[in-house]
């Protein structure tokens, strides 16, 4: 990567963005924004900050941290150690949460390098340059950052969303479009974690997760929830403490690892949480409580060998302890792995694969989205109406889906930046029409034969980056959606999850071992489940076991 040019080389009206990290897959986010003579670093989630320290002087005039998640903050402490006079800013809540990224550092030292700013109050950075923070949802303290650069001719505005969510979560209110509507930024740097995917309403996601945990416990299984240190674990604990299916239930919820330290830090920030959370905390503890059921406890070394003897729930940020310390040696276990998180295990991660190979455990995934989905991302864009949009934070495939939308292509100048490549952002009165994206529509033929049906599509369809995911296993699922037939590729992780389910319940009287279970459906006309798609672990009163030779 080239050296950062000196500020004297920049004209007063130049705007550009040099990404050091754009949040693709496991990459952190780190963006250098140039506004005339000023250089501002937005987040520093780099594992290796060497590109930022290739000169004696600080590479920027100031640093802003949007929120405390590691993929946005992990490089800040090292950057401060090398350039101790470099100002680093964040919201007051983020300032308090940042030390969680460095658990072995004294809390006061880990937090002192960051200056906390109040919400929605303009802050003068330099002559003609101000900053303002707005609540972004997603995580307590997460901020949308507005940079305003004033010249004699006009004011230039850059808005950076960081990670954001329009939906209200359990412990943080969603981003308010109303608060941002009149800002009129020239440049919008926005996350696109979920691409164009649409999600069910947040409350529906929460309901589905609580129902799945409820069913699992009723079946005699204990539940393990591997979660990041900050954010998702605390959301789930609040849900378990307040959801009607668990209120008053004789149940132990154990918290292991650094997740508990984050809970302690949250308790120090209660005044910053939504009023509903503050009211809840007035009547019973938000987290630690051994008197009110379900009991919420820290998992100590002395108790680790005892859990699992009766159904319980365990939250941990270090999944290796599950097999290193023998959690899973007794009892029946189900591991629920979150999808769409940027820190922590996934269904394909080595830790989960090791658990599957070593123990008779069932592994499933669930969605509890902390980021905006495609529908809300587009809604925010249309309300802000910037001239330039830079999409960051997400897989290249998801971000490409967003930049390929015709409704965005026709209205805005779209950019999909990559690390190390400078993006010039000229601001003018005339909109430059970008090149139209490829249509992505493939015409084919349909042949209805006596025993099956064939669909023939042109070979160029495999050039689309989506093909690798669609054709991962060579298996597809078809379903009607109104008058349209939707085809979906069955990914490898889904097959692994299904095969793991079969291994766990192979010896039980359930749908999987019933002679009438075929193609994930019940074909027993005497069963109330007849004709329905049923789960392998289901059961009905007319269960008939497989003949002995079929089991073998």
C-alpha positions in Angstrom: 0.0 0.0 0.0 1.3 3.4 -0.9 2.3 6.1 1.6 -0.4 8.5 2.7 0.1 11.8 0.7 0.8 14.9 2.8 -2.2 17.1 3.3 -0.7 20.0 1.3 -1.2 17.9 -1.8 -5.0 17.9 -1.5 -7.2 20.7 -2.9 -9.6 22.2 -0.5 -12.6 20.5 -2.2 -11.2 17.0 -2.6 -13.2 14.2 -1.1 -12.0 10.6 -1.2 -11.9 7.3 0.8 -9.0 5.0 1.2 -10.1 1.7 2.8 -7.6 -0.3 4.9 -10.3 -2.8 5.7 -13.8 -3.1 4.3 -15.3 -5.8 6.4 -15.4 -8.6 3.8 -16.1 -11.9 5.6 -13.6 -11.9 8.5 -11.9 -8.6 7.7 -12.2 -5.6 10.0 -13.4 -2.2 9.0 -11.0 0.7 8.7 -11.6 3.6 6.4 -9.6 6.8 5.8 -11.8 9.6 4.6 -10.2 12.8 3.1 -12.2 16.0 3.4 -10.1 18.8 1.8 -6.9 19.0 4.0 -8.3 16.8 6.7 -7.9 13.0 7.1 -10.3 11.2 9.4 -10.1 7.5 10.2 -13.5 5.7 10.6 -13.1 2.7 12.8 -9.9 0.6 13.2 -10.9 -3.1 13.2 -7.6 -4.3 11.7 -5.7 -7.2 13.3 -2.5 -5.8 11.7 -2.3 -2.0 11.7 1.1 -1.8 10.0 -0.4 0.0 6.9 -1.3 2.8 9.3 2.1 3.3 10.9 4.5 3.5 8.0 5.5 7.0 8.8 6.6 8.9 11.9 3.7 11.3 12.1 0.1 10.2 12.9 -1.5 9.1 9.6 -4.7 11.0 10.3 -6.0 14.0 12.2 -8.6 12.1 14.3 -10.1 8.7 14.7 -13.8 7.8 15.2 -15.0 4.4 16.5 -18.6 3.6 15.6 -19.1 0.9 18.3 -17.2 -1.5 20.4 -17.4 -4.7 18.4 -13.8 -6.1 17.7 -14.2 -5.9 13.9 -14.5 -2.1 14.3 -12.2 -1.5 17.3 -9.5 -4.1 17.8 -6.7 -2.0 16.4 -7.4 1.1 18.4 -5.3 0.3 21.5 -2.2 -0.4 19.5 -2.8 2.7 17.4 -3.0 4.7 20.6 0.2 3.2 21.9 2.1 4.2 18.8 0.6 7.6 18.5 -0.5 8.6 22.0 -1.5 12.2 21.0 -3.8 11.1 18.2 -7.4 11.9 19.3 -9.8 9.0 19.3 -13.6 9.6 19.7 -16.6 7.5 20.3 -20.0 7.8 22.1 -19.9 7.8 25.9 -21.3 4.3 26.0 -18.8 2.9 23.5 -16.0 4.5 25.6 -17.2 2.3 28.5 -17.5 -0.9 26.4 -14.2 -0.6 24.5 -12.1 -2.2 27.3 -13.9 -5.5 26.7 -11.7 -5.9 23.7 -8.6 -6.1 25.9 -9.7 -8.1 28.9 -6.2 -8.5 30.3 -5.6 -4.7 30.4 -6.5 -2.6 33.4 -9.9 -1.1 32.7 -9.0 2.5 33.4 -6.0 2.4 31.1 -8.0 0.6 28.3 -10.7 3.3 28.3 -8.7 6.5 28.8 -7.4 6.7 25.3 -10.9 7.4 24.0 -12.9 10.6 24.4 -16.6 10.2 24.8 -19.0 12.5 22.9 -22.7 13.2 23.6 -25.4 12.3 21.2 -26.5 14.7 18.5 -24.2 17.6 19.7 -21.9 19.0 17.0 -18.3 18.8 18.0 -15.6 21.0 16.4 -12.7 18.9 15.3 -10.7 21.4 13.2 -11.3 24.7 11.6 -14.3 24.2 9.3 -14.8 20.5 10.3 -17.4 19.3 12.8 -18.6 15.8 13.9 -21.9 14.7 15.2 -23.1 11.3 16.6 -26.5 9.7 16.2 -27.8 6.5 17.7 -27.4 3.6 15.2 -29.2 0.7 17.0 -27.3 -2.6 16.7 -25.4 -2.3 20.0 -25.5 0.0 23.1 -23.4 3.0 22.2 -23.3 2.3 18.4 -23.1 5.5 16.5 -23.8 6.9 13.0 -21.1 9.5 12.4 -21.7 12.7 10.5 -18.7 14.7 9.3 -19.4 18.2 8.0 -16.7 20.2 6.1 -17.4 23.8 5.5 -15.7 25.8 2.6 -16.6 29.2 1.2 -18.5 27.6 -1.6 -20.6 25.0 0.3 -20.7 22.4 3.1 -19.7 18.9 2.3 -21.2 16.1 4.4 -20.1 12.5 4.9 -22.3 10.1 6.8 -20.9 6.7 8.1 -23.5 4.3 9.5 -21.1 1.8 11.1 -23.2 -1.2 11.9 -26.9 -0.3 12.3 -30.4 -1.7 12.7 -33.7 0.0 12.3 -35.4 -2.6 14.5 -35.7 -2.3 18.2 -33.6 -4.9 20.0 -34.0 -6.0 23.6 -31.4 -3.7 25.0 -31.1 -1.0 22.4 -33.6 1.1 20.4 -33.3 1.0 16.6 -31.9 3.8 14.5 -34.4 6.6 13.9 -34.7 7.6 10.3 -36.5 10.7 11.4 -33.4 11.9 13.3 -31.3 11.6 10.1 -33.8 12.6 7.4 -32.8 16.2 7.1 -29.0 15.7 7.1 -28.7 15.5 3.3 -25.2 13.9 3.1 -23.2 14.0 -0.1 -21.5 10.7 0.7 -23.0 7.8 2.5 -20.8 4.9 3.7 -23.2 2.2 4.7 -23.0 -1.4 5.9 -24.6 -4.1 3.7 -24.1 -7.2 5.9 -27.2 -9.0 4.7 -27.2 -7.7 1.1 -30.7 -7.7 -0.3 -32.0 -10.5 2.0 -35.2 -9.7 3.8 -35.8 -11.0 7.4 -38.9 -11.7 9.4 -39.7 -9.0 12.0 -37.3 -8.9 14.9 -40.0 -10.0 17.4 -40.8 -13.0 15.2 -37.1 -14.0 15.2 -37.0 -13.8 19.0 -40.2 -15.8 19.2 -38.8 -18.6 17.0 -35.6 -18.8 19.0 -37.4 -18.9 22.4 -39.8 -21.6 21.0 -36.9 -23.7 19.8 -35.1 -23.5 23.1 -38.4 -24.3 24.9 -39.0 -27.4 22.8 -35.4 -28.6 23.2 -35.6 -28.4 27.0 -39.0 -30.2 27.1 -37.4 -33.0 25.1 -34.8 -33.5 27.8 -31.9 -31.8 26.1 -29.6 -29.1 27.4 -28.8 -26.1 25.2 -25.5 -24.5 24.5 -25.5 -21.0 22.9 -22.0 -19.9 21.6 -22.1 -16.1 21.4 -19.7 -13.2 20.9 -18.5 -11.5 24.1 -20.5 -8.4 23.4 -24.1 -7.9 22.3 -25.9 -11.1 21.2 -25.3 -13.0 24.5 -26.8 -10.1 26.6 -29.8 -9.9 24.2 -30.5 -13.6 24.6 -30.2 -13.4 28.4 -32.7 -10.5 28.5 -35.0 -12.6 26.4 -34.7 -15.7 28.6 -35.3 -13.5 31.7 -38.5 -11.9 30.4 -40.1 -14.3 27.9 -43.4 -15.8 29.0 -42.2 -19.3 28.2 -39.4 -19.1 30.7 -40.8 -16.8 33.4 -40.9 -18.7 36.7 -39.6 -21.9 35.1 -37.4 -24.2 37.2 -34.3 -23.8 35.1 -30.6 -22.9 35.4 -29.0 -20.5 32.9 -25.3 -20.6 33.1 -23.0 -17.9 31.8 -19.3 -18.8 31.1 -16.3 -16.9 29.9 -16.1 -13.2 29.1 -19.8 -12.9 28.4 -20.4 -12.4 32.2 -17.9 -9.5 32.3 -19.9 -7.8 29.6 -23.1 -8.3 31.7 -21.4 -6.6 34.6 -20.4 -3.6 32.4 -24.0 -3.4 31.1 -25.3 -3.1 34.7 -23.1 0.0 35.0 -24.8 1.6 32.0 -28.5 1.0 32.9 -29.3 4.7 32.5 -28.3 4.5 28.9 -30.8 1.6 28.1 -34.4 2.0 26.9 -36.9 2.9 29.5 -38.6 -0.5 29.3 -35.2 -2.1 30.3 -34.7 0.4 33.1 -38.2 -0.4 34.4 -37.6 -4.1 34.2 -34.4 -3.7 36.3 -36.3 -1.9 39.0 -38.4 -5.0 39.7 -35.8 -7.7 39.3 -32.1 -8.0 38.4 -31.4 -7.6 34.7 -28.9 -10.5 34.8 -27.6 -12.2 37.9 -30.3 -13.7 40.1 -30.5 -17.1 41.9 -33.8 -16.5 43.6 -36.2 -15.8 40.7 -36.6 -18.5 38.1 -35.1 -19.0 35.7 -32.0 -18.7 37.8 -29.2 -16.9 36.0 -25.7 -17.8 37.3 -22.0 -17.6 36.5 -20.5 -20.9 35.7 -17.6 -21.6 38.1 -15.0 -24.3 37.6 -16.5 -26.2 40.5 -19.9 -26.4 38.8 -18.7 -27.3 35.3 -18.7 -31.1 35.9 -22.3 -31.0 37.2 -24.1 -29.3 34.4 -26.1 -31.3 31.9 -27.5 -33.8 34.4 -30.8 -32.0 34.1 -31.8 -29.8 31.2 -30.2 -26.3 31.4 -28.9 -23.5 29.2 -25.2 -22.5 28.8 -24.0 -19.3 27.1 -20.3 -19.1 26.4 -17.9 -17.1 24.2 -15.3 -19.9 24.2 -16.7 -23.0 22.6 -13.4 -24.9 23.1 -14.3 -25.3 26.8 -17.2 -27.4 25.7 -14.9 -30.3 24.9 -11.7 -29.3 26.8 -13.5 -29.3 30.1 -15.9 -32.1 29.5 -19.3 -30.3 29.5 -20.7 -32.7 27.0 -19.7 -36.0 28.6 -23.1 -36.3 30.4 -26.6 -35.6 29.3 -28.1 -34.7 25.9 -27.0 -31.5 24.2 -28.2 -29.3 21.4 -25.9 -26.5 20.2 -27.6 -23.4 18.7 -25.2 -21.4 16.5 -26.1 -17.9 15.4 -26.0 -16.9 11.7 -24.9 -13.6 10.4 -22.4 -12.7 13.2 -19.0 -11.4 12.4 -17.3 -12.7 15.5 -17.8 -16.2 16.9 -18.4 -19.8 15.6 -20.5 -20.8 12.6 -21.8 -24.1 11.4 -18.7 -24.5 9.2 -16.1 -23.4 11.8 -13.5 -25.9 13.0 -14.7 -25.8 16.6 -18.2 -26.9 15.6 -16.9 -29.6 13.3 -14.7 -30.9 16.2 -17.7 -31.0 18.5 -19.7 -33.0 15.9 -16.9 -35.5 15.5 -16.2 -36.0 19.2 -19.6 -35.9 20.8 -23.2 -37.1 20.0 -24.5 -33.5 19.8 -27.1 -31.9 17.6 -26.1 -28.6 16.0 -28.6 -26.1 14.6 -28.5 -22.5 13.5 -30.8 -19.6 14.3 -31.3 -16.0 13.2 -31.4 -13.1 15.6 -30.3 -10.3 13.3 -28.4 -7.3 14.8 -27.9 -5.7 11.5 -30.3 -4.1 9.0 -31.7 -6.4 6.3 -31.9 -5.4 2.7 -35.3 -3.8 2.8 -34.4 -1.5 5.7 -31.0 -0.6 4.1 -32.7 0.5 0.9 -35.3 2.4 3.0 -32.6 4.4 4.8 -30.8 5.2 1.5 -33.9 6.6 -0.1 -34.5 8.8 2.9 -31.0 10.2 2.9 -30.6 10.5 -0.9 -26.8 10.9 -1.1 -24.9 11.5 -4.3 -22.3 8.7 -3.6 -22.9 5.4 -1.7 -20.0 3.2 -0.5 -21.1 -0.3 0.6 -18.9 -2.0 3.2 -19.1 -4.7 5.8 -20.4 -8.0 4.4 -19.5 -10.7 2.0 -18.6 -9.5 -1.5 -21.5 -11.4 -2.9 -24.1 -9.7 -0.6 -22.6 -6.3 -1.3 -22.6 -7.0 -5.1 -26.3 -7.8 -4.8 -26.9 -4.3 -3.4 -24.8 -2.5 -6.0 -26.7 -4.4 -8.7 -30.1 -3.1 -7.8 -31.6 -1.1 -10.6 -33.5 1.2 -8.2 -30.1 2.2 -6.7 -28.2 2.3 -9.9 -30.6 4.8 -11.4 -30.4 7.3 -8.6 -27.0 7.2 -6.9 -23.3 6.7 -7.7 -22.5 3.3 -6.2 -19.1 2.1 -5.1 -17.9 -1.3 -3.8 -14.5 -0.4 -2.5 -11.7 -2.9 -1.8 -8.8 -2.6 0.7 -5.9 -0.5 -0.6 -7.8 1.1 -3.5 -8.5 4.8 -3.3 -12.0 5.9 -4.2 -12.4 9.5 -5.5 -15.7 11.1 -4.6 -16.2 14.2 -6.7 -19.3 16.2 -5.7 -21.1 18.1 -8.4 -24.5 19.4 -9.4 -24.8 16.9 -12.3 -25.4 13.2 -11.6 -23.1 10.9 -13.7 -25.2 7.9 -14.8 -23.3 4.7 -13.8 -23.0 1.7 -16.1 -26.1 -0.5 -15.9 -25.6 -3.8 -14.2 -26.1 -7.1 -16.0 -29.8 -8.2 -15.9 -29.2 -11.4 -14.0 -32.2 -13.0 -15.9 -31.7 -16.3 -17.6 -34.3 -17.8 -20.0 -34.6 -21.5 -20.3 -36.8 -24.4 -21.3 -39.2 -26.7 -19.4 -39.9 -30.3 -20.4 -42.6 -32.3 -18.5 -41.8 -36.0 -18.8 -43.8 -38.9 -17.5 -41.8 -39.5 -14.4 -40.0 -36.2 -13.8 -39.5 -32.7 -15.1 -36.4 -31.1 -16.6 -35.4 -27.4 -16.7 -32.7 -26.4 -19.1 -30.8 -23.1 -18.5 -28.0 -21.4 -20.4 -24.5 -22.4 -19.4 -23.6 -18.7 -18.7 -25.6 -18.9 -15.5 -22.6 -20.5 -13.8 -20.6 -17.3 -14.4 -22.8 -15.5 -11.8 -21.1 -15.6 -8.3 -24.3 -16.9 -6.8 -23.8 -20.2 -8.7 -21.1 -21.4 -6.3 -23.5 -21.3 -3.4 -26.5 -22.6 -5.3 -24.7 -25.6 -6.7 -22.7 -26.4 -3.6 -24.0 -29.9 -3.1 -25.9 -30.5 -6.4 -29.2 -30.8 -4.5 -32.0 -28.4 -4.7 -35.4 -27.7 -3.0 -38.4 -26.4 -5.0 -41.5 -24.7 -3.5 -44.3 -22.6 -4.9 -44.4 -18.9 -3.9 -47.7 -17.7 -5.3 -47.6 -18.4 -9.1 -43.8 -18.6 -9.1 -41.7 -21.7 -8.6 -38.7 -20.9 -6.4 -35.6 -23.1 -6.6 -33.1 -23.1 -3.7 -29.7 -24.8 -3.5 -29.3 -27.0 -0.4 -25.9 -25.9 1.1 -23.4 -28.3 2.7 -24.0 -27.0 6.2 -27.7 -27.9 6.0 -26.9 -31.5 5.0 -24.4 -31.7 7.8 -27.0 -30.5 10.3 -29.5 -33.0 9.0 -27.1 -35.9 9.1 -26.1 -34.9 12.6 -29.7 -34.9 13.7 -30.1 -38.4 12.4 -27.1 -39.6 14.3 -28.4 -38.1 17.6 -31.9 -39.5 17.4 -31.3 -42.7 15.5 -32.2 -44.8 18.6 -35.3 -42.9 19.5 -39.0 -43.6 18.6 -39.4 -40.6 16.3 -40.3 -39.7 12.8 -36.8 -40.4 11.5 -37.1 -44.1 12.6 -40.7 -44.5 11.5 -41.5 -46.6 8.5 -43.9 -43.9 7.2 -41.3 -41.1 7.1 -40.0 -40.3 3.6 -38.8 -37.2 2.0 -39.2 -35.2 5.2 -42.9 -35.9 5.2 -45.4 -38.3 7.0 -47.1 -40.8 4.7 -49.2 -42.6 7.3 -52.9 -41.9 6.4 -53.8 -42.7 10.0 -51.5 -40.0 11.5 -52.6 -36.4 12.2 -49.3 -35.4 10.5 -50.2 -37.1 7.2 -49.0 -35.2 4.2 -47.2 -32.6 6.3 -43.5 -31.8 6.3 -42.3 -32.9 9.8 -39.0 -32.7 11.7 -37.0 -35.9 12.1 -37.3 -35.7 15.9 -41.1 -35.5 15.8 -43.5 -38.2 17.1 -47.2 -39.2 16.8 -49.4 -41.9 18.5 -49.3 -44.2 15.4 -45.6 -44.5 15.2 -44.4 -47.7 13.5 -40.7 -48.5 13.7 -38.6 -49.3 10.6 -38.2 -53.0 9.8 -35.0 -54.4 11.3 -33.4 -55.0 7.9 -33.9 -51.3 6.9 -32.2 -50.1 10.1 -29.2 -52.1 9.2 
